[in-house]
Amino acid sequence: MDTQSGVVRHSQLLKLPVLDRETAESLGKVEQLWLDPHAHQVMGLTCKSGLLGRKKHSFSWANVEAVGKDGMFVHTTSSQQGEKDAQKKAEEIVDHEIWTDSGSKAGKVVDYLLQSETGEVAGYLYDPDQAEGTYLLEPVAISSVGKKRVIVLERAVNEAPQYSEGIKQKLEQARESLKKDFAQRRKELEGAASQAQGKAQETASQVRDQAQSAGNKAQEKVSETRAKFQNSSQSDSTQAEEQTTQTQNFSQSDSTQAEEQTTQTQNSYQSDSTQAEEQTTQTQNSSQSSSTETENQTKDNSSSS
C-alpha cells in the first residue's frame, strides 16, 4: 500500500481495521467500498463487526480522516441520508468483463486504484486475454458500465501501460532468482564440502599420527621388555654357568683331595710296607745272627768237650 503517495488499491482496503477517531474504539473491518463507476468516485464504505460480522457500520468517504497500512480512522458523525444516497449509486466493477468499442473482448477488471484523501479513482487494473500481466486503464477510457461488462476504447486498450509483471515474467524472474540462489547455495555447499574434506583429512592425519605414535610406543615397550627378558636370561645363564663352574671346581677340588688322600694312603701303605720289610729284614738278620751265634756256641761247646 503506497500511503505516502496517497494512492491505494481497492483490494488492499478490504478487511482493513476501522477505528473511531474520537474514541479510538474498533468499529470493525472494511467489507465493501461504494464505487460510483460513472463518476469514478468512491462514495463511502461499509465495515462489519461482531459475531459473524452481523453488526455493520456505514460511512461516507468524507468521514474518512486517514488511511494507513494498518488501518483507517473515521469520524462517526455523519448524515444518514447522504450515506444512503451514496450507497444507492454504488456498483461493483471488479470481475466485470472488458469489451472494446469495436466488439472485441479484451480481458477482465481485477482491481482499481484510488486517492486515499478524496476517494477519486486513479485507474482501473485489468488482466488482458491475449497477454500476461496486469495493465492500467485510465478512467476516461471507460465509455459505459453494465452489470457484468464495461466498454472501453480500443485505442486505450492497445496503448494501456503494464502495471505489474505477468505470471510468465514472474516465473522467469523466479527461475533466474532460483538459479542464482542455487548457484550460491552450490558454491556454499562446495565450500562447506571442501572445508569438511580438509577437516576430515586433518583428522585422518591426526589419527594416523596418533596411531603411529602409539605403535612406536608399543614397539619401544616390546623392545624394552624383550631387552629386559634377554638381560634376565643372560643373567640367569651367567649364574648357571657360574654355578656349573663352581660345581666343576668343587668336583675337581674333591677329586684332587681324593687323589691326595689316595696318594697319602699309598705313601703310608708303602711306608708301612717298607717298615715291615725292614723289620722282616732285621728279624731275619737277627735270626741269622742268633743262629750263627748258636752254631758258634755249639761249635765252641763241641770243642770244649
C-alpha positions in Angstrom: 0.0 0.0 0.0 1.5 3.3 -1.2 0.2 5.5 1.6 3.0 8.1 1.1 1.7 9.0 -2.4 -1.9 8.7 -1.3 -2.8 6.0 -3.9 -4.1 2.7 -2.6 -5.6 -0.4 -4.2 -9.2 -1.3 -3.6 -8.1 -4.9 -2.7 -5.7 -3.5 0.0 -8.5 -1.7 1.8 -10.7 -4.7 2.2 -10.6 -6.2 5.7 -8.6 -3.2 6.9 -9.4 -2.3 10.5 -11.6 0.8 11.0 -11.1 2.9 14.2 -13.2 5.7 15.7 -11.1 8.8 15.5 -12.7 10.3 18.7 -12.8 7.2 20.9 -10.1 5.0 19.3 -12.5 2.1 19.5 -12.6 -0.5 16.8 -15.6 -0.4 14.5 -14.8 -3.5 12.6 -13.1 -4.2 9.3 -13.8 -2.8 5.8 -16.3 -5.1 4.0 -17.2 -3.0 0.9 -16.3 0.2 -0.9 -19.1 2.2 -2.5 -17.9 2.9 -6.0 -19.7 5.1 -8.5 -18.1 3.8 -11.8 -19.8 6.6 -13.8 -18.3 9.3 -11.7 -15.2 7.2 -11.0 -15.5 8.1 -7.3 -15.6 6.0 -4.1 -18.5 7.4 -2.2 -18.0 5.6 1.1 -17.6 2.2 2.8 -19.2 -0.4 5.0 -17.5 -2.1 7.8 -18.7 -5.1 9.8 -18.0 -6.3 13.4 -19.4 -8.6 16.0 -20.2 -12.3 15.9 -20.2 -13.5 12.2 -19.9 -9.8 11.1 -23.6 -9.2 11.8 -23.1 -5.7 13.1 -22.4 -3.2 10.3 -21.4 0.5 10.1 -21.6 2.7 7.0 -19.5 5.9 6.4 -19.2 8.3 3.5 -15.7 8.9 2.2 -15.9 12.4 3.6 -15.8 10.8 7.1 -12.5 9.1 6.4 -9.7 11.1 8.0 -6.7 8.9 7.3 -5.8 5.7 5.6 -2.6 3.8 6.7 -1.1 0.4 6.0 -2.5 -1.0 9.3 -5.9 0.7 9.4 -8.0 3.8 8.9 -9.6 6.5 11.1 -13.2 7.7 10.5 -15.5 10.2 12.1 -18.8 8.6 13.2 -20.9 11.8 13.0 -22.5 12.0 9.5 -25.7 12.4 7.6 -27.5 9.1 7.4 -29.5 10.3 4.3 -26.3 11.2 2.5 -24.9 7.8 3.1 -28.0 6.1 1.8 -27.9 8.1 -1.4 -24.2 7.2 -1.8 -24.9 3.5 -1.3 -27.7 3.6 -4.0 -25.2 4.8 -6.5 -22.6 2.2 -5.7 -21.9 -0.6 -8.1 -19.3 -3.3 -8.1 -17.0 -3.3 -11.1 -14.3 -5.8 -10.1 -14.6 -9.1 -12.2 -16.5 -7.2 -15.0 -15.6 -8.3 -18.5 -13.8 -5.6 -20.6 -15.0 -5.2 -24.2 -13.7 -2.7 -26.7 -15.9 -0.4 -28.6 -15.1 -2.4 -31.7 -16.7 -5.5 -30.2 -13.6 -7.4 -29.0 -13.3 -8.9 -25.6 -10.1 -7.5 -24.0 -10.0 -9.0 -20.6 -11.4 -8.6 -17.0 -11.2 -5.9 -14.3 -9.3 -7.2 -11.3 -8.8 -4.1 -9.2 -8.7 -0.3 -9.2 -6.7 2.5 -7.6 -8.0 5.4 -5.7 -6.8 8.6 -3.9 -7.0 7.9 -0.2 -7.8 11.5 0.6 -10.6 12.1 -1.9 -11.7 8.6 -2.9 -11.2 9.6 -6.6 -10.4 6.6 -8.9 -6.9 6.9 -10.3 -7.2 4.0 -12.7 -8.6 0.5 -13.3 -6.5 -2.6 -13.4 -7.3 -5.4 -15.8 -5.8 -8.7 -17.0 -5.8 -9.0 -20.8 -6.9 -12.2 -22.5 -4.1 -12.2 -25.0 -1.2 -11.2 -22.8 0.4 -11.8 -19.4 0.5 -9.3 -16.6 -1.8 -6.5 -15.2 -2.4 -3.4 -17.2 -3.8 0.1 -16.3 -6.8 1.8 -17.8 -7.4 5.5 -17.4 -10.9 6.3 -16.1 -11.7 8.3 -19.2 -11.1 5.2 -21.3 -14.4 3.7 -20.0 -17.4 4.7 -22.1 -20.1 2.6 -20.4 -20.7 0.3 -17.4 -23.2 -2.5 -17.1 -23.9 -5.1 -14.5 -21.4 -7.6 -15.9 -19.4 -5.7 -18.5 -17.7 -2.4 -19.2 -16.9 -1.0 -22.7 -13.7 0.8 -23.3 -12.0 2.5 -26.2 -9.9 0.0 -28.2 -7.1 2.5 -28.6 -6.9 2.8 -24.8 -6.6 -1.0 -24.6 -3.9 -1.1 -27.2 -1.9 1.7 -25.5 -2.5 0.6 -21.9 0.7 0.5 -19.9 1.7 -2.6 -17.9 1.1 -2.1 -14.2 2.6 -5.3 -12.9 4.6 -8.1 -14.4 2.8 -11.2 -15.7 3.0 -14.7 -14.4 5.4 -15.8 -17.1 7.7 -12.9 -16.4 7.4 -13.6 -12.7 8.2 -17.2 -13.2 11.1 -16.3 -15.4 12.4 -13.9 -12.7 11.7 -16.5 -10.1 13.6 -19.1 -12.2 16.6 -16.7 -12.6 16.5 -16.0 -8.9 16.4 -19.7 -8.1 19.3 -20.3 -10.4 21.3 -17.6 -8.6 20.2 -19.0 -5.3 21.1 -22.5 -6.4 24.5 -21.4 -7.7 25.2 -19.5 -4.5 23.9 -22.5 -2.5 26.0 -24.8 -4.5 29.1 -22.6 -4.0 28.4 -22.6 -0.3 27.9 -26.4 -0.2 31.1 -26.9 -2.2 32.9 -24.6 0.2 31.4 -26.5 3.1 32.3 -29.8 1.5 35.9 -28.6 0.9 36.2 -27.5 4.5 34.7 -30.8 5.6 37.2 -32.7 3.4 40.0 -30.7 4.7 38.9 -31.3 8.3 38.5 -35.0 7.5 42.0 -35.1 6.1 43.3 -33.2 9.1 41.5 -35.6 11.4 42.7 -38.6 9.5 46.3 -37.3 9.6 46.0 -36.8 13.4 44.6 -40.3 13.8 47.4 -41.7 11.7 50.0 -39.7 13.7 48.4 -40.9 17.0 48.3 -44.5 15.7 51.9 -44.3 14.6 52.9 -42.7 17.9 51.0 -45.4 19.8 52.7 -48.1 17.6 56.1 -46.6 18.2 55.4 -46.6 21.9 54.2 -50.2 21.8 57.2 -51.2 19.8 59.5 -49.4 22.2 57.7 -51.2 25.1 58.1 -54.5 23.4 61.8 -53.9 22.7 62.3 -52.8 26.3 60.5 -55.9 27.6 62.5 -58.1 25.2 65.8 -56.5 26.3 64.8 -57.0 29.9 63.9 -60.6 29.2 67.2 -61.1 27.3 69.2 -59.5 30.1 67.4 -61.6 32.6 68.0 -64.7 30.5 71.7 -63.8 30.1 71.9 -63.2 33.8 70.3 -66.5 34.6 72.6 -68.2 32.1 75.6 -66.5 33.6 74.6 -67.5 37.0 74.0 -71.1 35.8 77.4 -71.1 34.2 78.9 -69.7 37.3 77.2 -72.4 39.4 78.3 -75.0 36.9 81.9 -73.7 37.1 81.7 -73.7 40.9 80.3 -77.2 40.8 83.1 -78.3 38.5 85.6 -76.5 40.7 84.1 -78.3 43.7 84.3 -81.6 41.9 87.8 -81.0 40.8 88.7 -80.0 44.3 87.1 -83.1 45.8 88.8 -85.2 43.2 92.1 -83.6 43.9 91.6 -84.1 47.6 90.6 -87.7 47.0 93.7 -88.2 44.8 95.8 -86.5 47.5 94.3 -88.8 50.2 94.8 -91.8 47.9 98.4 -90.7 47.4 98.8 -90.2 51.1 97.3 -93.6 51.7 99.5 -95.2 49.2 102.5 -93.5 50.6 101.5 -94.5 54.1 101.0 -98.0 52.8 104.3 -98.0 51.0 106.0 -96.6 54.2 104.3 -99.3 56.3 105.4 -101.9 53.8 108.9 -100.6 53.8 109.0 -100.6 57.6 107.6 -104.1 57.6 110.2 -105.2 55.1 112.9 -103.5 57.1 111.5 -105.2 60.3 111.4 -108.5 58.5 114.9 -108.0 57.3 116.0 -107.0 60.7 114.2 -110.1 62.1 115.8 -112.2 59.5 119.2 -110.7 60.3 118.6 -111.2 64.0 117.6 -114.7 63.4 120.6 -115.4 61.3 122.8 -113.7 63.9 121.2 -115.8 66.6 121.6 -118.9 64.5 125.2 -118.1 63.9 125.8 -117.4 67.5 124.1 -120.7 68.4 126.2 -122.5 65.9 129.3 -120.9 67.2 128.4 -121.8 70.7 127.7 -125.3 69.7 131.0 -125.4 67.9 132.6 -124.0 71.0 130.9 -126.4 73.2 132.0 -129.2 71.0 135.5 -128.1 71.1 135.5 -127.8 74.8 134.4 -131.3 75.2 
